[in-house]
Amino acid sequence: MLNVDLHCHSNVSDGALAPAQVAALAQAKGVDVWALTDHDEIGGIAEAREAAGDLGIRHVTGVEISITWAAQTIHIVGLRFDETNEDLRRGLASTRSGRERRAREMAAQLAEAGIPDAFEGALKYVGNPDLISRTHFARYIIERGICADVADVFRNFLIEGKPGFVPHRWATLKDAVSWIRGAGGIAVVAHPGRYDLDELSLDVFLREFKRWGGAGIEVITGSHTPDEYGEYASVARKYGLLASRGSDFHAPGESQVELGSLPALPASLVPVWHDWNL
């Protein structure tokens, strides 16, 4: 059985390791098929592909695109696309724009809450200044000793109703799926258990996702509980979606699970990689 991990991050977005280091960790953890899915950025793909080839693991292109749907942020993973596609590249560039302005507003709120110099502090953890994010601020807040870990940060800061939360208008669902499909790739809903979607809202979202050409959903992911594995396996069957698996790894000791350490997909599901000739 192949160990497939199709969701993780490097320091090109909000991970802690360089793409080649993530590839080495994936290989060390027994991953057979791997995708680096940095947020709204494909700048790490070349390094990831080269490192994976040197290490003897199979690599597919990946990205995690931020969208705004029904006033909340949802993530769509793109897999196995042509990263030279100009529409995709322009779309991701437009999605990244505005992050610095948002980050400065977040820092201003944190300063009012008694955490000064948060913008400069977050920048110390940023590998790509175009992609400064809440995760970088979280690492600074931990460094200051204000919170014990990332989960503690996101209970007290950087979420709606708490200091440091600044919404951002991302791409639309149609845009994200169209960019991925236009580049020859497969669009997958990332960690659906993380979103505030009731049964009706999830139904509306998934029907729209499929209408634009979305094909998959993450079932086994580091962001889901074991109970949610079964819940979203049922969702995949109900909507005829391919099932994906990914750790959502960001950093050693920080992520909920390590690369490649998740259980296998249920046998009754059709994996997103079922026709990849692996």
C-alpha positions as CSV (number, residue, x, y, z in Angstrom):
1,M,0.0,0.0,0.0
2,L,1.4,3.4,-1.0
3,N,2.0,6.0,1.7
4,V,0.6,9.1,0.0
5,D,0.9,12.6,1.6
6,L,-0.7,15.4,-0.6
7,H,-0.8,18.3,1.8
8,C,2.2,20.0,3.6
9,H,4.0,23.3,3.7
10,S,7.5,24.7,3.5
11,N,9.0,28.1,4.4
12,V,8.0,29.3,0.9
13,S,4.7,29.9,2.7
14,D,4.1,29.3,6.4
15,G,6.1,26.1,7.1
16,A,9.4,26.1,9.0
17,L,11.5,24.0,6.6
18,A,12.9,24.5,3.1
19,P,11.2,22.5,0.4
20,A,14.2,20.1,0.1
21,Q,14.1,19.6,3.9
22,V,10.4,18.7,3.7
23,A,11.2,16.2,1.0
24,A,13.9,14.6,3.1
25,L,11.5,14.4,6.0
26,A,8.9,12.8,3.8
27,Q,11.3,10.2,2.6
28,A,12.5,9.5,6.1
29,K,8.9,9.0,7.2
30,G,8.3,6.5,4.5
31,V,6.2,8.6,2.1
32,D,6.0,7.2,-1.4
33,V,4.0,9.9,-3.2
34,W,4.3,13.5,-2.0
35,A,3.0,17.0,-2.9
36,L,4.2,20.3,-1.4
37,T,1.1,22.5,-1.2
38,D,2.3,25.9,-0.1
39,H,-0.4,28.6,0.4
40,D,-1.1,30.6,-2.8
41,E,2.5,30.0,-3.9
42,I,4.2,27.6,-6.3
43,G,7.8,29.0,-5.9
44,G,9.0,25.9,-4.0
45,I,7.9,23.3,-6.5
46,A,11.2,23.2,-8.5
47,E,13.2,22.6,-5.4
48,A,10.7,20.1,-4.1
49,R,10.7,18.1,-7.4
50,E,14.5,18.0,-7.6
51,A,14.9,16.9,-4.0
52,A,12.1,14.2,-4.3
53,G,13.8,12.9,-7.5
54,D,17.2,12.6,-5.7
55,L,15.5,10.9,-2.7
56,G,13.6,8.4,-4.9
57,I,10.0,9.5,-3.9
58,R,7.3,10.3,-6.4
59,H,6.4,14.0,-6.6
60,V,3.3,15.8,-7.8
61,T,2.8,19.5,-8.1
62,G,0.6,21.1,-5.4
63,V,-0.7,24.4,-4.0
64,E,-3.3,25.4,-1.4
65,I,-5.4,28.3,-2.6
66,S,-7.3,30.6,-0.2
67,I,-10.8,31.5,-1.2
68,T,-13.6,33.5,0.4
69,W,-17.0,31.7,0.3
70,A,-20.1,32.8,2.4
71,A,-17.9,35.3,4.3
72,Q,-15.4,32.7,5.5
73,T,-12.0,31.5,4.3
74,I,-11.9,28.0,2.8
75,H,-8.9,26.3,1.2
76,I,-8.8,24.5,-2.1
77,V,-5.8,22.2,-2.8
78,G,-4.7,21.9,-6.4
79,L,-2.7,18.8,-7.4
80,R,-0.9,17.5,-10.5
81,F,-1.1,20.7,-12.5
82,D,1.3,22.5,-14.9
83,E,3.0,25.1,-12.7
84,T,4.0,27.1,-15.8
85,N,0.4,27.9,-16.7
86,E,0.1,31.7,-16.9
87,D,-3.5,32.0,-15.7
88,L,-2.7,30.0,-12.6
89,R,0.4,32.1,-11.9
90,R,-1.4,35.4,-12.3
91,G,-4.3,34.2,-10.2
92,L,-2.0,33.2,-7.3
93,A,-0.1,36.5,-7.5
94,S,-3.4,38.4,-7.2
95,T,-4.5,36.2,-4.2
96,R,-1.2,37.0,-2.5
97,S,-1.5,40.7,-2.9
98,G,-2.7,42.6,0.1
99,R,-1.1,40.4,2.7
100,E,1.4,43.0,4.0
101,R,-1.4,45.6,4.6
102,R,-3.4,43.0,6.4
103,A,-0.4,41.9,8.5
104,R,0.2,45.5,9.6
105,E,-3.4,45.8,10.7
106,M,-3.1,42.6,12.6
107,A,0.1,43.9,14.3
108,A,-1.7,47.2,15.3
109,Q,-4.5,45.2,17.0
110,L,-1.9,43.0,18.8
111,A,-0.1,46.2,20.0
112,E,-3.4,47.5,21.5
113,A,-3.7,44.1,23.3
114,G,-0.2,44.5,24.8
115,I,1.9,42.7,22.2
116,P,4.2,45.3,20.6
117,D,6.4,44.9,17.5
118,A,4.4,41.9,16.3
119,F,4.9,42.8,12.6
120,E,8.7,42.8,13.0
121,G,8.6,39.8,15.2
122,A,6.5,37.8,12.7
123,L,8.9,38.7,9.9
124,K,11.6,36.8,11.6
125,Y,9.7,33.6,10.8
126,V,8.8,34.5,7.2
127,G,10.7,32.8,4.4
128,N,8.6,34.7,1.7
129,P,7.6,38.2,2.7
130,D,4.7,38.1,0.2
131,L,3.1,35.4,2.3
132,I,3.2,36.7,5.9
133,S,0.4,35.0,7.7
134,R,-1.3,34.3,11.0
135,T,1.1,31.3,11.6
136,H,4.1,33.7,11.6
137,F,2.4,35.9,14.2
138,A,1.6,32.8,16.2
139,R,5.2,31.8,16.3
140,Y,6.2,35.3,17.6
141,I,3.5,35.2,20.3
142,I,4.9,31.8,21.4
143,E,8.4,33.3,21.4
144,R,7.3,36.1,23.7
145,G,6.0,33.5,26.1
146,I,2.4,34.7,25.9
147,C,1.0,31.4,24.7
148,A,2.3,27.9,25.1
149,D,1.7,26.6,21.6
150,V,-0.1,27.3,18.3
151,A,-3.4,25.9,19.5
152,D,-3.2,28.2,22.6
153,V,-2.5,31.2,20.3
154,F,-5.6,30.5,18.2
155,R,-7.8,30.2,21.2
156,N,-6.8,33.7,22.3
157,F,-5.6,35.7,19.3
158,L,-5.9,36.0,15.5
159,I,-9.4,34.5,15.2
160,E,-12.7,36.3,14.8
161,G,-13.6,38.3,17.9
162,K,-10.0,38.2,19.3
163,P,-7.1,40.6,18.9
164,G,-5.2,40.3,15.7
165,F,-8.1,39.1,13.5
166,V,-8.3,40.9,10.2
167,P,-10.4,39.4,7.4
168,H,-9.0,39.2,3.9
169,R,-10.9,38.9,0.6
170,W,-9.4,35.9,-1.2
171,A,-10.1,34.4,-4.6
172,T,-13.6,33.0,-5.4
173,L,-14.4,29.3,-5.5
174,K,-14.9,29.5,-9.2
175,D,-11.6,31.3,-9.7
176,A,-9.6,28.8,-7.7
177,V,-11.1,25.7,-9.3
178,S,-10.8,27.2,-12.8
179,W,-7.1,28.1,-12.3
180,I,-6.4,24.5,-11.2
181,R,-8.4,22.8,-13.9
182,G,-7.1,25.2,-16.6
183,A,-3.6,24.1,-15.7
184,G,-4.6,20.5,-16.1
185,G,-4.9,19.8,-12.3
186,I,-7.3,18.3,-9.8
187,A,-9.1,20.5,-7.3
188,V,-9.6,19.1,-3.8
189,V,-11.4,20.6,-0.8
190,A,-8.8,20.9,2.0
191,H,-9.6,19.7,5.6
192,P,-13.4,20.3,5.4
193,G,-13.8,19.7,9.1
194,R,-12.1,23.0,9.9
195,Y,-14.9,25.2,8.5
196,D,-18.0,26.5,10.1
197,L,-20.4,24.9,7.7
198,D,-23.6,23.2,8.8
199,E,-25.1,20.4,6.8
200,L,-27.0,22.7,4.5
201,S,-24.1,25.1,3.9
202,L,-21.8,22.2,3.2
203,D,-24.3,20.8,0.7
204,V,-24.5,24.1,-1.1
205,F,-20.7,24.5,-1.1
206,L,-20.0,21.1,-2.4
207,R,-22.6,21.3,-5.2
208,E,-21.1,24.6,-6.3
209,F,-17.6,23.1,-6.0
210,K,-18.6,20.2,-8.3
211,R,-20.4,22.5,-10.7
212,W,-17.1,24.4,-11.4
213,G,-15.2,21.1,-11.8
214,G,-14.0,20.3,-8.3
215,A,-13.3,16.6,-8.0
216,G,-11.9,15.7,-4.5
217,I,-12.1,16.2,-0.8
218,E,-9.5,15.5,2.0
219,V,-10.8,12.7,4.2
220,I,-7.7,11.6,6.1
221,T,-5.9,14.8,7.2
222,G,-3.9,16.1,10.2
223,S,-6.7,18.6,10.7
224,H,-9.4,16.0,11.3
225,T,-10.2,13.9,14.3
226,P,-10.7,10.1,13.9
227,D,-14.4,10.6,14.1
228,E,-14.2,13.1,11.2
229,Y,-12.4,10.5,9.1
230,G,-15.6,8.6,9.0
231,E,-17.8,11.6,8.6
232,Y,-16.0,12.9,5.6
233,A,-15.6,9.5,4.1
234,S,-19.4,9.4,4.0
235,V,-19.4,12.9,2.5
236,A,-17.1,11.7,-0.3
237,R,-19.4,8.8,-1.1
238,K,-22.5,10.9,-1.0
239,Y,-21.2,13.6,-3.4
240,G,-19.1,11.2,-5.6
241,L,-15.8,12.9,-4.7
242,L,-12.4,11.4,-4.9
243,A,-10.7,11.0,-1.5
244,S,-7.4,12.6,-0.6
245,R,-4.9,12.2,2.3
246,G,-2.5,14.7,3.7
247,S,-0.8,15.6,7.0
248,D,-1.0,19.4,6.6
249,F,2.5,19.4,8.1
250,H,4.1,22.8,8.9
251,A,6.9,22.2,11.3
252,P,8.4,19.5,13.5
253,G,6.9,19.6,17.0
254,E,4.3,22.2,15.8
255,S,2.1,20.2,13.5
256,Q,-0.6,17.9,14.8
257,V,0.8,14.9,12.9
258,E,4.1,14.1,11.1
259,L,4.4,13.6,7.4
260,G,3.1,10.3,6.2
261,S,1.9,9.2,9.6
262,L,-1.9,9.1,9.0
263,P,-4.0,6.0,8.6
264,A,-4.9,4.7,5.1
265,L,-8.0,5.9,3.3
266,P,-11.0,3.6,3.8
267,A,-11.0,0.9,1.2
268,S,-14.5,1.9,0.0
269,L,-13.3,5.3,-1.3
270,V,-11.8,6.1,-4.7
271,P,-8.4,7.8,-4.0
272,V,-7.6,11.0,-5.9
273,W,-4.5,9.2,-7.2
274,H,-6.4,6.2,-8.5
275,D,-5.5,6.8,-12.2
276,W,-2.0,8.3,-11.8
277,N,-0.2,5.1,-12.9
278,L,1.9,5.1,-9.7
